[in-house]
């Protein structure tokens, strides 16, 4: 479940649909989300067991997940 602070700024249901079709990659694979917004996608990936999560955005003050590194 997503934190109450993390809003998805995308098409409704997109993150949930993408989780269902993730390729079979190792959970230690590094993931970079460019234009990560609040970090909601990275939070979902963390909930799926991914550990090496990174986000980039013009305004990193909006990034609200503790499960990723941001710049």
LOVEX-398862 format. One line per 10 residues: for each residue x, y, z of N, C-alpha, C. Coordinates in nm, 3 decimals, m for minus. Layout:
BEGIN
X Y Z X Y Z X Y Z ~ ...
END
This chain:
BEGIN
0.085 m0.119 0.000 0.000 0.000 0.000 0.089 0.124 0.000 ~ 0.049 0.225 m0.073 0.125 0.349 m0.080 0.102 0.434 0.045 ~ 0.205 0.508 0.079 0.193 0.602 0.189 0.086 0.705 0.154 ~ 0.019 0.756 0.255 m0.083 0.859 0.234 m0.024 0.984 0.169 ~ 0.105 1.012 0.192 0.169 1.131 0.138 0.198 1.120 m0.012 ~ 0.209 0.999 m0.064 0.250 0.981 m0.203 0.131 0.979 m0.297 ~ 0.120 1.081 m0.377 0.014 1.084 m0.477 0.072 1.038 m0.610 ~ m0.005 0.961 m0.685 0.036 0.919 m0.818 m0.003 1.029 m0.915 ~ 0.095 1.084 m0.981 0.069 1.189 m1.079 0.080 1.131 m1.219 ~ m0.008 1.038 m1.246 m0.009 0.969 m1.375 m0.151 0.924 m1.403
m0.170 0.852 m1.511 m0.300 0.799 m1.545 m0.346 0.707 m1.433 ~ m0.468 0.723 m1.390 m0.522 0.642 m1.281 m0.507 0.493 m1.311 ~ m0.449 0.419 m1.217 m0.432 0.275 m1.231 m0.308 0.231 m1.307 ~ m0.231 0.325 m1.361 m0.114 0.289 m1.442 m0.010 0.212 m1.361 ~ 0.024 0.261 m1.243 0.126 0.194 m1.162 0.084 0.051 m1.129 ~ m0.040 0.033 m1.091 m0.090 m0.100 m1.057 m0.083 m0.193 m1.179 ~ m0.118 m0.142 m1.295 m0.113 m0.223 m1.418 0.032 m0.258 m1.454 ~ 0.123 m0.165 m1.438 0.264 m0.190 m1.471 0.325 m0.296 m1.379 ~ 0.287 m0.295 m1.253 0.337 m0.397 m1.159 0.302 m0.536 m1.210 ~ 0.184 m0.550 m1.269 0.139 m0.681 m1.316 0.219 m0.733 m1.436
0.283 m0.643 m1.511 0.355 m0.685 m1.632 0.506 m0.658 m1.624 ~ 0.557 m0.643 m1.503 0.702 m0.623 m1.489 0.777 m0.741 m1.548 ~ 0.885 m0.714 m1.620 0.965 m0.826 m1.670 1.027 m0.902 m1.553 ~ 1.068 m1.023 m1.577 1.129 m1.105 m1.474 1.274 m1.060 m1.454 ~ 1.293 m0.959 m1.369 1.428 m0.910 m1.339 1.455 m0.927 m1.190 ~ 1.581 m0.941 m1.157 1.624 m0.961 m1.020 1.593 m0.837 m0.936 ~ 1.550 m0.859 m0.813 1.515 m0.747 m0.724 1.635 m0.664 m0.682 ~ 1.757 m0.711 m0.714 1.878 m0.632 m0.685 1.919 m0.545 m0.804 ~ 1.842 m0.550 m0.914 1.869 m0.467 m1.031 1.847 m0.320 m0.996 ~ 1.939 m0.235 m1.037 1.923 m0.092 m1.012 1.813 m0.036 m1.101
1.724 0.043 m1.040 1.613 0.106 m1.112 1.626 0.258 m1.097 ~ 1.619 0.329 m1.209 1.621 0.475 m1.210 1.490 0.525 m1.267 ~ 1.419 0.605 m1.189 1.294 0.667 m1.233 1.323 0.813 m1.265 ~ 1.321 0.847 m1.393 1.348 0.984 m1.436 1.217 1.060 m1.438 ~ 1.212 1.173 m1.366 1.088 1.247 m1.350 0.999 1.177 m1.248 ~ 1.059 1.141 m1.135 0.994 1.052 m1.037 0.882 1.117 m0.956 ~ 0.867 1.248 m0.963 0.759 1.314 m0.888 0.768 1.286 m0.739 ~ 0.663 1.231 m0.682 0.660 1.205 m0.538 0.735 1.078 m0.500 ~ 0.768 0.996 m0.598 0.833 0.868 m0.570 0.735 0.753 m0.555 ~ 0.610 0.775 m0.594 0.506 0.673 m0.579 0.541 0.544 m0.654
0.595 0.555 m0.776 0.633 0.435 m0.852 0.746 0.361 m0.781 ~ 0.843 0.435 m0.729 0.954 0.373 m0.657 0.905 0.305 m0.530 ~ 0.808 0.363 m0.464 0.748 0.303 m0.345 0.681 0.169 m0.382 ~ 0.609 0.167 m0.491 0.546 0.041 m0.537 0.651 m0.064 m0.569 ~ 0.759 m0.024 m0.635 0.865 m0.118 m0.666 0.929 m0.171 m0.538 ~ 0.947 m0.086 m0.440 1.000 m0.129 m0.311 0.909 m0.233 m0.247 ~ 0.779 m0.210 m0.256 0.682 m0.305 m0.202 0.688 m0.441 m0.273 ~ 0.742 m0.442 m0.395 0.757 m0.567 m0.471 0.893 m0.633 m0.444 ~ 0.975 m0.569 m0.358 1.103 m0.629 m0.319 1.226 m0.568 m0.382 ~ 1.210 m0.469 m0.470 1.326 m0.405 m0.531 1.398 m0.320 m0.427
1.532 m0.323 m0.432 1.611 m0.258 m0.327 1.697 m0.142 m0.377 ~ 1.741 m0.146 m0.501 1.831 m0.044 m0.556 1.750 0.057 m0.636 ~ 1.685 0.148 m0.565 1.591 0.242 m0.629 1.645 0.385 m0.623 ~ 1.636 0.453 m0.738 1.687 0.589 m0.750 1.586 0.673 m0.828 ~ 1.571 0.797 m0.788 1.480 0.887 m0.856 1.547 1.019 m0.888 ~ 1.511 1.076 m1.001 1.559 1.208 m1.043 1.436 1.292 m1.076 ~ 1.436 1.416 m1.028 1.328 1.508 m1.061 1.380 1.650 m1.045 ~ 1.319 1.745 m1.114 1.359 1.885 m1.100 1.332 1.937 m0.959 ~ 1.230 1.884 m0.894 1.194 1.930 m0.760 1.195 1.810 m0.665 ~ 1.312 1.778 m0.609 1.322 1.660 m0.524 1.259 1.681 m0.386
1.217 1.803 m0.356 1.151 1.825 m0.226 1.016 1.755 m0.220 ~ 0.960 1.720 m0.335 0.831 1.650 m0.337 0.845 1.500 m0.319 ~ 0.966 1.447 m0.327 0.991 1.304 m0.316 0.971 1.260 m0.172 ~ 0.876 1.169 m0.150 0.833 1.139 m0.013 0.850 0.994 0.030 ~ 0.920 0.913 m0.048 0.942 0.776 m0.003 1.082 0.764 0.056 ~ 1.095 0.683 0.158 1.227 0.662 0.219 1.295 0.540 0.160 ~ 1.235 0.479 0.058 1.287 0.356 0.000 1.373 0.379 m0.124 ~ 1.409 0.505 m0.152 1.488 0.536 m0.271 1.580 0.653 m0.240 ~ 1.684 0.665 m0.322 1.773 0.782 m0.316 1.734 0.875 m0.429 ~ 1.736 1.006 m0.401 1.692 1.106 m0.498 1.799 1.209 m0.526
1.797 1.261 m0.650 1.882 1.375 m0.685 1.816 1.457 m0.794
END
